Amino acid sequence: MVQLLAADGTRTPHAELDAVLEQSGLAAPERLRGYYRDMVMIRAADLEATSLQRQGQLGLWASALGQEAAQIGAGHAAREQDYLVPTYREHGVAWARGIEPWRLLELFRGISHGGWDPNELRTHPYMIVLGSQAPHAVGYAMGLQRDGVVGTGDHATDTSVLALFGDGASSEGEVAESFTFAASFQAPVVFYTQNNQWAISVPTQVQSRVPLAQRSRGWGIPSVRVDGNDVLAVLGAVRSALDSARSGHGPVFVEALTYRMAAHTTSDDASRYRPAAEEEEWAAKDPILRLRRHLEQLGAIDEDYVTRCDEEAHDLAMQLHHHIHGMEDPDPVDMFEHPYAEPHPVVEAEREEYLEYIAQFEDDADEEARA
C-alpha cells in the first residue's frame, strides 16, 4: 500500500509520486491548507445532512464520514477537462468540482435529479444503482478516443474519465464487463474504488479473497493500492493514473483503502454487524487530523486557521439547515415528468392512474371536513 503521510502526519518520501506532486504543484503548502479546509467543510455538511434526515427533511442520506481524504484527493487530482462519474457517496468529490452541498441534499430530499450541469462541471449526476456508472464511464472514455482528445500530447485538451465506485460495487458484473471493454479498447479511464471495508454489512474479506487492487490485473489493467486516508497519496496516485490514461496508455485501477465511519446509509444500523474496536482503530487514522498534524510539522498551519475553518464549516451547516427547512415538499406527480424527453403513452396512463388514486383520499378528506 502506498502511503505518504503516516497517521501522526510524518511524511514518507516516494520517488514516483513525489515527482508527480512536485510537477503539478498539488502538494504546495497553500494547496495543503486548502485540502484541510475542504475536508473540514464537507464533514460539517455531511453531519448536518445526517441530522436533517433524522428530522424528516431528507428521505435518506449516504454519509462519507471518514472518507474525506479519498474524495478530496481524487477530486482535486483530476484536471479541469476530465470527466468524473460518481456513485451516491462522493460528496467530497462533488465539493472539489464546485458542486454546492445543498444540491446534493435536494437530491436526497426528492426534489431534483442532481441539479447541476454535467457538461459544465464535468461531473456526471450521482448514480444510485451499484456498478451502473462503470459502463457509462467506459463508454464516455471510448467516445473521447473517437473525438481525438486522447494521446495527442496536448495537456490542455487531452481528457480522461474517472469512474468512482465502492468496494461492494466492485463485485458487480457491470464492473467486470467495464474492465473487458476498457482493456480491449485501451480506453482512457481510471477505475477508482474507495474500499471503506463494508458493503453494507458484508466485510471486504468476504467479498474478495485477494486485495481488490488485484482484480483488474486479470484483464491486463495495471493497478495500485493507496492509503485512502492519506490525501497526498490519493492525489499523487490518481493524478498519475489519469495522466497515463489521458496520454493514451489505457485504463488503470486505483484502490483507496479507507473506512466508512458512519452507517451505510441512515436506514442502516452499523452497530449490529461492526465491532466498536474496529471503529476506534480507524478513528485513530482520521484523515483530517492526519493532514493537520502534517501541516503543523511543516509550520504551515496555526490555531487561528483551524478556528476559521471550523467557523466556516459551522456557517455552512447552518446555511444547509435553513435552506432545506425552507423548502416545500416535492409533488409526487413530478415523478412522471422525467422518464422520457417526450410524452410517452405508458407514462401518461400511469400518471392518470396515480391522479385517480390520490383523488380518493382528497374526497375522503372533504367528506370528513363537511361532517
C-alpha positions as CSV (number, residue, x, y, z in Angstrom):
1,M,0.0,0.0,0.0
2,V,1.3,3.4,-1.0
3,Q,1.4,5.9,1.9
4,L,3.0,9.3,2.0
5,L,1.5,10.5,5.3
6,A,1.5,8.3,8.4
7,A,-1.2,8.6,11.0
8,D,0.9,11.0,13.0
9,G,1.5,13.3,10.0
10,T,5.0,12.2,9.3
11,R,5.9,12.5,5.6
12,T,7.4,9.4,3.8
13,P,9.3,10.0,0.5
14,H,8.1,8.3,-2.6
15,A,10.2,9.0,-5.7
16,E,7.5,8.5,-8.3
17,L,4.6,10.2,-6.6
18,D,6.7,13.0,-5.2
19,A,7.7,13.8,-8.8
20,V,4.1,13.9,-9.8
21,L,3.1,16.1,-6.9
22,E,6.0,18.5,-7.4
23,Q,5.4,18.9,-11.1
24,S,1.7,19.5,-10.6
25,G,2.1,21.8,-7.6
26,L,-0.6,19.8,-5.8
27,A,1.4,19.5,-2.6
28,A,2.4,23.1,-2.1
29,P,1.6,24.3,1.5
30,E,-1.2,26.6,0.3
31,R,-2.8,23.7,-1.5
32,L,-2.5,21.5,1.6
33,R,-4.2,24.1,3.7
34,G,-7.0,24.2,1.1
35,Y,-7.4,20.5,1.2
36,Y,-7.7,20.7,5.0
37,R,-10.4,23.3,4.8
38,D,-12.2,21.3,2.1
39,M,-12.3,18.2,4.3
40,V,-13.5,20.2,7.4
41,M,-16.2,21.8,5.3
42,I,-17.5,18.7,3.7
43,R,-17.5,16.8,7.0
44,A,-19.7,19.5,8.6
45,A,-22.1,19.4,5.6
46,D,-22.2,15.6,5.9
47,L,-23.0,15.6,9.6
48,E,-25.7,18.3,9.1
49,A,-27.2,16.2,6.3
50,T,-27.5,13.2,8.7
51,S,-29.2,15.5,11.2
52,L,-31.6,16.8,8.6
53,Q,-32.5,13.2,7.7
54,R,-33.2,12.4,11.3
55,Q,-35.5,15.5,11.4
56,G,-37.5,14.1,8.4
57,Q,-36.2,16.7,6.0
58,L,-34.4,14.1,3.8
59,G,-35.6,10.7,2.6
60,L,-32.2,9.2,3.0
61,W,-28.5,10.1,3.4
62,A,-25.4,8.2,2.5
63,S,-22.6,9.5,4.7
64,A,-19.0,9.8,3.5
65,L,-17.7,10.4,7.1
66,G,-14.1,9.2,7.3
67,Q,-13.6,9.1,3.5
68,E,-12.8,12.8,3.1
69,A,-9.2,12.4,2.0
70,A,-10.1,9.7,-0.5
71,Q,-12.6,12.0,-2.1
72,I,-11.0,15.5,-1.8
73,G,-7.7,14.0,-3.1
74,A,-9.4,12.3,-6.1
75,G,-11.5,15.3,-6.9
76,H,-8.5,17.7,-7.0
77,A,-6.3,15.2,-8.8
78,A,-8.5,15.4,-11.9
79,R,-7.7,18.1,-14.5
80,E,-10.4,20.6,-15.4
81,Q,-11.3,18.8,-18.6
82,D,-11.5,15.3,-17.2
83,Y,-15.0,13.8,-16.7
84,L,-16.0,12.3,-13.4
85,V,-18.7,9.6,-13.0
86,P,-19.6,9.3,-9.3
87,T,-21.7,7.0,-7.2
88,Y,-24.0,8.3,-4.5
89,R,-21.5,8.9,-1.7
90,E,-19.0,11.2,-3.4
91,H,-19.7,14.4,-1.5
92,G,-16.1,15.4,-1.3
93,V,-15.6,14.8,-5.0
94,A,-18.6,17.0,-5.7
95,W,-17.2,19.7,-3.5
96,A,-13.9,19.6,-5.2
97,R,-15.7,20.0,-8.6
98,G,-17.6,23.1,-7.4
99,I,-21.0,21.4,-6.7
100,E,-22.6,23.0,-3.7
101,P,-23.7,20.6,-0.9
102,W,-27.3,21.9,-1.0
103,R,-27.7,20.4,-4.5
104,L,-26.8,17.0,-3.1
105,L,-29.3,17.4,-0.3
106,E,-32.0,18.3,-2.7
107,L,-31.4,15.0,-4.5
108,F,-31.9,13.1,-1.2
109,R,-35.0,15.2,-0.4
110,G,-36.5,14.0,-3.7
111,I,-37.0,17.4,-5.5
112,S,-34.2,17.2,-8.0
113,H,-32.3,14.6,-10.1
114,G,-28.9,16.2,-9.4
115,G,-29.4,19.9,-10.1
116,W,-26.1,20.6,-11.9
117,D,-25.0,20.7,-15.5
118,P,-22.7,17.7,-16.0
119,N,-21.1,19.2,-19.1
120,E,-20.3,22.5,-17.3
121,L,-18.9,20.9,-14.2
122,R,-17.5,17.8,-16.0
123,T,-19.2,15.6,-13.3
124,H,-22.0,13.2,-14.0
125,P,-25.1,13.1,-11.8
126,Y,-25.0,10.8,-8.8
127,M,-25.5,7.1,-9.7
128,I,-27.5,5.1,-7.2
129,V,-27.5,1.6,-8.8
130,L,-24.3,-0.2,-7.8
131,G,-21.8,-0.5,-10.6
132,S,-24.0,1.1,-13.2
133,Q,-21.7,4.0,-13.6
134,A,-18.7,1.9,-14.7
135,P,-20.1,1.0,-18.3
136,H,-21.2,4.6,-18.7
137,A,-17.7,5.9,-17.8
138,V,-16.1,3.4,-20.2
139,G,-18.5,4.4,-23.0
140,Y,-17.7,8.1,-22.4
141,A,-14.0,7.3,-22.5
142,M,-14.3,5.4,-25.8
143,G,-16.2,8.5,-27.1
144,L,-13.2,10.7,-26.2
145,Q,-11.0,8.4,-28.3
146,R,-13.2,8.9,-31.3
147,D,-13.3,12.7,-30.6
148,G,-9.5,12.7,-30.9
149,V,-8.8,14.2,-27.4
150,V,-6.6,11.3,-26.1
151,G,-2.9,10.8,-26.5
152,T,-2.3,13.9,-28.6
153,G,0.3,15.4,-26.2
154,D,-1.8,18.5,-25.6
155,H,-2.3,18.7,-21.8
156,A,-4.9,21.4,-22.2
157,T,-7.3,19.2,-24.3
158,D,-6.4,15.5,-23.7
159,T,-9.1,14.1,-21.5
160,S,-9.6,11.0,-19.3
161,V,-12.5,9.7,-17.2
162,L,-12.6,8.9,-13.5
163,A,-15.1,6.2,-12.6
164,L,-15.8,6.1,-8.9
165,F,-17.4,3.2,-7.0
166,G,-17.2,1.4,-3.7
167,D,-15.8,-2.0,-2.7
168,G,-19.3,-3.6,-2.9
169,A,-19.9,-2.3,-6.4
170,S,-16.6,-3.8,-7.5
171,S,-18.2,-7.2,-7.2
172,E,-21.0,-6.3,-9.6
173,G,-21.0,-7.7,-13.1
174,E,-21.1,-4.3,-14.7
175,V,-17.6,-3.5,-13.3
176,A,-16.2,-6.8,-14.8
177,E,-17.8,-6.0,-18.1
178,S,-16.4,-2.5,-18.0
179,F,-12.9,-3.9,-17.4
180,T,-13.3,-6.0,-20.5
181,F,-14.3,-3.1,-22.8
182,A,-11.7,-0.7,-21.2
183,A,-8.9,-3.2,-21.7
184,S,-9.9,-4.2,-25.2
185,F,-10.2,-0.7,-26.4
186,Q,-7.4,0.8,-24.2
187,A,-10.0,3.4,-23.1
188,P,-8.7,6.4,-21.2
189,V,-10.5,5.6,-17.9
190,V,-9.3,5.3,-14.3
191,F,-11.4,3.0,-12.1
192,Y,-11.3,4.3,-8.6
193,T,-12.6,2.2,-5.7
194,Q,-12.9,3.6,-2.2
195,N,-12.6,0.4,-0.2
196,N,-14.4,1.5,3.0
197,Q,-14.3,-2.0,4.4
198,W,-18.0,-2.7,4.3
199,A,-20.6,-3.3,1.6
200,I,-23.5,-2.6,3.9
201,S,-22.9,-5.5,6.3
202,V,-20.5,-7.6,4.2
203,P,-16.8,-7.1,5.0
204,T,-14.3,-6.8,2.2
205,Q,-12.6,-10.1,3.1
206,V,-15.8,-11.9,2.3
207,Q,-16.3,-10.0,-1.0
208,S,-12.8,-10.8,-2.2
209,R,-10.1,-13.3,-1.1
210,V,-7.4,-11.1,-2.6
211,P,-6.9,-7.3,-2.3
212,L,-9.3,-5.5,-4.6
213,A,-6.4,-3.9,-6.4
214,Q,-5.6,-7.3,-7.9
215,R,-9.0,-7.8,-9.5
216,S,-8.2,-5.7,-12.6
217,R,-4.9,-7.5,-13.4
218,G,-6.6,-10.4,-15.0
219,W,-7.7,-8.0,-17.7
220,G,-4.2,-6.6,-18.1
221,I,-5.2,-3.4,-16.3
222,P,-2.4,-2.1,-14.0
223,S,-3.4,-1.3,-10.5
224,V,-2.2,0.4,-7.3
225,R,-3.4,0.3,-3.7
226,V,-3.1,3.6,-1.7
227,D,-3.9,4.7,1.8
228,G,-7.2,6.4,1.3
229,N,-6.9,8.4,4.5
230,D,-3.8,10.0,3.1
231,V,-4.8,12.9,0.9
232,L,-1.3,13.2,-0.6
233,A,-1.1,9.5,-1.6
234,V,-4.5,9.8,-3.2
235,L,-3.6,13.0,-5.1
236,G,-0.4,11.5,-6.4
237,A,-1.8,8.1,-7.4
238,V,-4.9,9.4,-9.0
239,R,-3.2,12.2,-10.9
240,S,-0.5,9.8,-12.2
241,A,-3.2,7.3,-13.3
242,L,-5.3,9.9,-15.0
243,D,-2.3,11.4,-16.8
244,S,-1.4,7.9,-18.0
245,A,-4.9,7.2,-19.3
246,R,-5.1,10.7,-20.9
247,S,-1.8,10.1,-22.7
248,G,-3.3,7.0,-24.4
249,H,-1.8,4.2,-22.3
250,G,-5.1,2.7,-21.4
251,P,-7.0,2.1,-18.2
252,V,-5.7,2.0,-14.6
253,F,-7.3,0.7,-11.4
254,V,-6.8,2.5,-8.1
255,E,-7.9,1.1,-4.8
256,A,-8.0,3.6,-1.9
257,L,-8.1,1.9,1.5
258,T,-10.3,3.9,3.8
259,Y,-13.1,3.4,6.3
260,R,-16.8,4.3,6.4
261,M,-17.1,5.8,9.9
262,A,-20.9,6.2,9.7
263,A,-23.5,3.6,8.8
264,H,-24.0,2.6,5.1
265,T,-27.0,5.0,5.0
266,T,-29.3,6.5,7.6
267,S,-31.5,3.4,7.2
268,D,-28.7,1.2,8.4
269,D,-27.5,0.3,11.9
270,A,-23.8,-0.5,11.7
271,S,-23.6,-1.5,15.4
272,R,-25.5,-4.7,14.5
273,Y,-22.6,-6.1,12.5
274,R,-19.5,-3.9,13.1
275,P,-17.3,-4.2,16.2
276,A,-16.7,-1.0,18.2
277,A,-13.0,-1.8,18.5
278,E,-12.7,-1.6,14.7
279,E,-14.3,1.8,14.6
280,E,-11.9,3.0,17.3
281,E,-8.9,1.7,15.4
282,W,-9.9,3.6,12.3
283,A,-10.8,6.7,14.2
284,A,-7.1,7.0,15.1
285,K,-6.4,7.2,11.4
286,D,-8.7,10.2,10.8
287,P,-7.8,11.8,7.5
288,I,-8.5,15.4,8.7
289,L,-6.4,15.0,11.9
290,R,-3.6,13.4,9.9
291,L,-3.3,16.3,7.5
292,R,-3.5,18.8,10.3
293,R,-0.6,17.1,12.1
294,H,1.4,17.2,8.8
295,L,0.7,20.9,8.4
296,E,1.8,21.5,12.0
297,Q,5.0,19.7,11.3
298,L,5.6,22.0,8.3
299,G,4.8,25.1,10.3
300,A,2.1,25.8,7.7
301,I,-1.0,26.0,10.0
302,D,-1.9,27.6,13.3
303,E,-4.8,27.7,15.6
304,D,-6.3,30.8,14.0
305,Y,-6.6,29.0,10.7
306,V,-8.1,25.9,12.3
307,T,-10.6,28.1,14.1
308,R,-11.5,29.9,10.9
309,C,-12.1,26.6,9.1
310,D,-14.3,25.4,12.0
311,E,-16.3,28.6,11.9
312,E,-16.8,28.4,8.2
313,A,-17.9,24.8,8.5
314,H,-20.4,25.7,11.1
315,D,-21.8,28.5,8.9
316,L,-22.1,26.1,6.0
317,A,-24.0,23.6,8.2
318,M,-26.4,26.4,9.3
319,Q,-27.0,27.5,5.7
320,L,-27.8,24.0,4.7
321,H,-30.2,23.7,7.7
322,H,-32.1,26.8,6.8
323,H,-32.1,26.1,3.1
324,I,-33.6,22.6,3.5
325,H,-36.1,23.6,6.2
326,G,-37.3,26.4,3.9
327,M,-38.1,24.1,1.0
328,E,-41.6,22.9,0.1
329,D,-42.3,19.2,-0.1
330,P,-41.9,17.7,-3.5
331,D,-45.0,17.0,-5.5
332,P,-45.2,13.2,-6.2
333,V,-46.8,13.9,-9.6
334,D,-43.4,15.3,-10.7
335,M,-42.0,11.8,-10.9
336,F,-43.9,11.3,-14.2
337,E,-42.1,14.3,-15.8
338,H,-38.7,12.9,-16.5
339,P,-38.7,9.3,-17.6
340,Y,-38.7,10.3,-21.2
341,A,-37.7,13.5,-23.1
342,E,-41.0,13.4,-24.9
343,P,-44.5,12.4,-23.7
344,H,-45.0,8.6,-23.6
345,P,-48.4,6.9,-23.6
346,V,-47.5,4.4,-20.9
347,V,-46.2,7.1,-18.6
348,E,-49.2,9.3,-19.3
349,A,-51.5,6.4,-18.4
350,E,-49.7,5.8,-15.2
351,R,-49.9,9.5,-14.4
352,E,-53.7,9.4,-14.8
353,E,-54.0,6.2,-12.7
354,Y,-52.0,7.9,-9.9
355,L,-54.1,11.0,-10.0
356,E,-57.3,9.0,-9.7
357,Y,-55.7,7.1,-6.8
358,I,-54.8,10.2,-4.8
359,A,-58.1,11.9,-5.6
360,Q,-60.0,9.3,-3.5
361,F,-58.1,10.5,-0.4
362,E,-58.9,14.1,-1.2
363,D,-62.6,13.2,-1.5
364,D,-62.5,11.4,1.9
365,A,-60.9,14.4,3.5
366,D,-63.6,16.7,2.1
367,E,-66.3,14.4,3.5
368,E,-64.7,14.4,6.9
369,A,-64.4,18.2,6.8
370,R,-68.2,18.5,6.0
371,A,-69.1,16.1,8.7
